[in-house]
Amino acid sequence: MDYWQSIILGFQVALQWNNLLFCFIGVLIGTLVGVLPGLGPVAAISLLLPTTFHVTPVSAIIMLAGIYYGAMYGGSTTSILVNIPGEAASVVTCLDGYQMARRGRAGPALGISAFASFIAGTIGVVGLMLIAPPLAEMALKFGPPEYFSLMIMGLTILTFLASGPMWKALLMAAFGLFLGSIGLDNMTASARFTLDIVELSDGVGMVPAVMGLFGIAEVLLNVEHSIKRSVFETRIHHLLPTLRDWRDSLGSILRGTFIGFFLGVLPGGGAVISSFVSYAVEKKVSRTPGQFGTGVIQGVAGPEAANNAATGGAFIPLLTLGIPANSVMAILLGAMMVHGMQPGPMLVQEQPGLFWGAVTSMYIGNVMLLILNLPLIGLWVRILKVPYPILFPLILLFCLIGAYSLNNSVVGVLIMVGFGLLGYLFKKFEYEAAPLILALVLGPMLEAALRRSLLLSAGSPLIFITRPISGLLMLISFFLLAYPLVPWLRRKRAILPQATDEE
Amino acid sequence: MAKFNNDQISAAVWLAVGVAVALGSLNYGLGPLAAPGTGFLPFLAGCAIALLASIGLILATLKRHAGVGWTPILRGVRWQKPLLVLAALFAYALLMKPLGFVLCTVLFIGFLLRAVEPQRWPVVIGGAVAAACGAYAVFNLWLKTQLPRGPWGF
């Protein structure tokens, strides 16, 4: 099937009325989640996953993906108007966005961020369409050793990019692998660490773990402080950027798109890192770097383009290799598995309707977001004024219903609350939860690949090094792990942005 | 100043977790390298946790000698509030089956609205009833999620 036929097939699927409706619901909820500080796309997708059990897999994936890229749009609104990032990828937008609002330019800041998001999101989807199919074809040549090495590389990159000491990030990944091994052994079907609890036979469950670590823990941390938000009281006008604004920011948007897309593809990279890198690049290429932080439009356009392009890029490893690039993709992987799909190289060939339908729905979703965001700014501002003490019980209630409805069991709820407590302690003792989640999801796949590889090689671990692709991936992992021994590399890692858990 | 710093305490806990996981995995059998058994991966994970925790413990001890002490994790925050929320969550998990979804949710939301950041009683009662009924309508009636029913049928 050539590209045009595939795209037509995709639009045929995406334009069905029910898929359009789910795309709309997804981007609307995504924007809302992005607008509301303290609730990120990871928690939102986990919360809404059980509600998709009654719809078709295509509609479910279209909606869940819509939440992800919708959150990137919404996050900038809070950054610009309240100086609090709505979600982690919009942290950097606060720097210049809020300053623009203070100088009476909230309208152009919101406008350029919406247009930058639209342009980057659309280019990101084009990149996804062009790169994913050939990559999937190449991935068909991968055997268990290559998959094992690729997953190890993904985990290593994530731990390398994590903030704080690397031993902590690696430890979290190892703990995630252990948690992933709880339940029935998928090769011998014997139970491991289930403590005779029937519900644990299927494993700890990624959804309660994610809701606990990101949703509940976030609420526990937020209620420690009295949160008083002051929305910037100004009349928002001139949402459409002027010609000069366009001239100033077009280069930033294109650079941000390029950076975001390629960092998004990288396992362990993602929207947060891309937005920081884009801001750093904009500052570097600017003739007036000293002005950054005082309300420069390039400081809004670049990072907003980067975090949206990264969402398109992040789908590539998931859809072609079955490997999630970040926590959001890890949940989407879980969602696809719940719906009986196995993301990976065969997905494009076996379920072209689903693959191309989901991809083309992102075009439509981006258009919806552009139309939604500009006229609805007033509504988002009003929602921002809902006090947190009213909001957080509702967030908790959604978490509780979500965890219960997975298996109609209280065990899931208790697991979620337990993870909430763990997540709270992790924050207090400065451990990042993202490597844990990625390892928890990859754990069963990684174990199967490891055991099959050792079976193939009659027990020789050299199989991971002697096969060229696997060897190369292992070499990259080794290089990243060996960083503490190389002083200049350690300095480089130290200046990496403080990536937060909502990666 | 406390005797240990935060990383020393957390690394010691992780060391115990790692050793427990590795020892627990032995019960499931490691198998030969050519055909790894059920306990193989958790054993590796346990060893990795213990090894990394040991590295962390050493680094944290060196930092302790360099003067990095205990940083109070609850200083300057209203630590009672998360405790209340956690207690409410555990209570909800245990009571949702015997009491049923609607009543349990009314009590849960009402408690949080009143206890964490006290709201006026009309807001507490109205908010709790509206949230419980709204959630029941959306999840149970519309999305057909099977929420637990109490002795009174809802």
HADDOCK unambig.tbl for C-alpha pairs under 7 A between the chains (distance, minus, plus):
assign (segid A and resid 51 and name CA) (segid B and resid 143 and name CA) 6.76 0.50 0.50
assign (segid A and resid 167 and name CA) (segid B and resid 52 and name CA) 5.86 0.50 0.50
assign (segid A and resid 167 and name CA) (segid B and resid 56 and name CA) 6.49 0.50 0.50
assign (segid A and resid 171 and name CA) (segid B and resid 49 and name CA) 5.46 0.50 0.50
assign (segid A and resid 171 and name CA) (segid B and resid 52 and name CA) 5.95 0.50 0.50
assign (segid A and resid 174 and name CA) (segid B and resid 45 and name CA) 5.21 0.50 0.50
assign (segid A and resid 174 and name CA) (segid B and resid 48 and name CA) 6.26 0.50 0.50
assign (segid A and resid 174 and name CA) (segid B and resid 49 and name CA) 5.88 0.50 0.50
assign (segid A and resid 175 and name CA) (segid B and resid 45 and name CA) 6.75 0.50 0.50
assign (segid A and resid 175 and name CA) (segid B and resid 49 and name CA) 6.61 0.50 0.50
assign (segid A and resid 177 and name CA) (segid B and resid 45 and name CA) 6.29 0.50 0.50
assign (segid A and resid 178 and name CA) (segid B and resid 42 and name CA) 5.21 0.50 0.50
assign (segid A and resid 178 and name CA) (segid B and resid 45 and name CA) 5.61 0.50 0.50
assign (segid A and resid 181 and name CA) (segid B and resid 42 and name CA) 6.32 0.50 0.50
assign (segid A and resid 185 and name CA) (segid B and resid 38 and name CA) 6.22 0.50 0.50
assign (segid A and resid 220 and name CA) (segid B and resid 82 and name CA) 4.82 0.50 0.50
assign (segid A and resid 223 and name CA) (segid B and resid 81 and name CA) 6.13 0.50 0.50
assign (segid A and resid 223 and name CA) (segid B and resid 82 and name CA) 6.29 0.50 0.50
assign (segid A and resid 224 and name CA) (segid B and resid 77 and name CA) 5.34 0.50 0.50
assign (segid A and resid 224 and name CA) (segid B and resid 78 and name CA) 4.65 0.50 0.50
assign (segid A and resid 224 and name CA) (segid B and resid 79 and name CA) 5.80 0.50 0.50
assign (segid A and resid 224 and name CA) (segid B and resid 81 and name CA) 5.95 0.50 0.50
assign (segid A and resid 224 and name CA) (segid B and resid 82 and name CA) 6.36 0.50 0.50
assign (segid A and resid 225 and name CA) (segid B and resid 77 and name CA) 6.13 0.50 0.50
assign (segid A and resid 225 and name CA) (segid B and resid 78 and name CA) 6.40 0.50 0.50
assign (segid A and resid 389 and name CA) (segid B and resid 113 and name CA) 6.84 0.50 0.50
assign (segid A and resid 389 and name CA) (segid B and resid 117 and name CA) 6.01 0.50 0.50
assign (segid A and resid 390 and name CA) (segid B and resid 113 and name CA) 6.80 0.50 0.50
assign (segid A and resid 393 and name CA) (segid B and resid 109 and name CA) 5.90 0.50 0.50
assign (segid A and resid 393 and name CA) (segid B and resid 112 and name CA) 6.38 0.50 0.50
assign (segid A and resid 405 and name CA) (segid B and resid 145 and name CA) 6.36 0.50 0.50
assign (segid A and resid 405 and name CA) (segid B and resid 146 and name CA) 6.96 0.50 0.50
assign (segid A and resid 408 and name CA) (segid B and resid 146 and name CA) 6.82 0.50 0.50
assign (segid A and resid 410 and name CA) (segid B and resid 93 and name CA) 6.06 0.50 0.50
assign (segid A and resid 413 and name CA) (segid B and resid 93 and name CA) 6.12 0.50 0.50
assign (segid A and resid 414 and name CA) (segid B and resid 93 and name CA) 6.41 0.50 0.50
assign (segid A and resid 417 and name CA) (segid B and resid 89 and name CA) 6.78 0.50 0.50
assign (segid A and resid 428 and name CA) (segid B and resid 73 and name CA) 6.02 0.50 0.50
assign (segid A and resid 429 and name CA) (segid B and resid 6 and name CA) 6.66 0.50 0.50
assign (segid A and resid 447 and name CA) (segid B and resid 41 and name CA) 6.51 0.50 0.50
assign (segid A and resid 451 and name CA) (segid B and resid 35 and name CA) 6.94 0.50 0.50
assign (segid A and resid 451 and name CA) (segid B and resid 36 and name CA) 6.07 0.50 0.50
assign (segid A and resid 454 and name CA) (segid B and resid 33 and name CA) 6.77 0.50 0.50
assign (segid A and resid 454 and name CA) (segid B and resid 34 and name CA) 5.52 0.50 0.50
assign (segid A and resid 454 and name CA) (segid B and resid 35 and name CA) 6.82 0.50 0.50
assign (segid A and resid 455 and name CA) (segid B and resid 34 and name CA) 5.21 0.50 0.50
assign (segid A and resid 455 and name CA) (segid B and resid 35 and name CA) 5.60 0.50 0.50
assign (segid A and resid 458 and name CA) (segid B and resid 34 and name CA) 4.59 0.50 0.50
assign (segid A and resid 459 and name CA) (segid B and resid 33 and name CA) 4.62 0.50 0.50
assign (segid A and resid 459 and name CA) (segid B and resid 34 and name CA) 3.53 0.50 0.50
